[in-house]
Amino acid sequence: KVDSTINVLLDVLLSFPALILAILVVGRLDVLAESWPWLTRTWSVTIVLSLLSIAPIARIVRAQTLSLSEREFVLAARSLGASKWRIVGKEILPNLVPAMVSVAFTGVAVLMVAEGGLAFLGYSVESPTSSWGKLIAENREKFNDGAWWGTTFPALMLFLTVFAFNVVGDRFARRFDIREAAL
């Protein structure tokens, strides 16, 4: 029952378009910031991006855990009489961590793009703080006036950073890939 309830909540969270939900929540948190002075726009964006990343990560962890729970080493531990918590701590978790680290690298890349999109639309950090999306948005009018570098270089740096996180995550996933042992 707990698993199906969590899955329904994750399905509901995944069913909303992420960008629209992020804009709505950041806007709502801006209204709440009047009564809570600690709730700056930076905190609002951090909270929104954290909430939006829970559902995909939970889905991946669940799928990987279900896959690992049917592996031979888990079945062997069960047959030897290991408790559920010992199986989780000694068998499943050590094999789950490498997959989650590679997902974390890719997730950081996705969050950087999401923050850049929010910043481009004007829903990210406030003026003293800068972001690549904000730099792209501020300099796009100057693009046709000959100042192409004001838009091009922030966009290029955002692309290269996201690409680097994806490559590192992919290499990490390949390095620690959990495969069936060949007989």
C-alpha positions, 0 to 999 in steps of 0.5 A: 500500500505504501509503494502504490501510494508513493507511486500515485503521488509521483505520477501526480507530480510528474503529470504537471509540466515542470516549467509551468509548475516552476513558474507558478510555485516561484510566483507563489513563493514571491508572494509568501516572501513578503511575510517571510523575509528569509525566503529570497528568490534564490531560496524559492528557485532552490526549493522549486528545483528540489521539489521537481527533481524528487519524482524522477529520482524516486522513480529511478531509485525504485526501479533500480532497487526492484531490479537489484532485489531479484539478483542472485546475490540478494537471493543468496543472502535471503537464503542464508537468513539475512534480515531485510535491513542487512540485505538493504544495507549490505547488498542493495545499497552498495550496488545502488550508489554508483547508479545514483551518482551517475543519475546525480550528474545528469540531474545537475545538468538538467537542473542547470538547464531548468534554472537557465530557462527560469532565468531567461523568463525572469523567474530566477535569482535577483539582480546582484546575483547572475546566471547564464540564463539571465545573461542570455536574456539581458544581452539578446537585444544587443545581438543584432547591434553587433554585440553577439558575444554577450549572448553567445558566450553565456549560451556556449558556457551553459552548453559546455557545462551541461555537456560536461556533466552529461559526459561525466555521468555517462562515463561514471555509469559505464565504469560502474555498470552492474552486469550479470556475471558471464558463465 
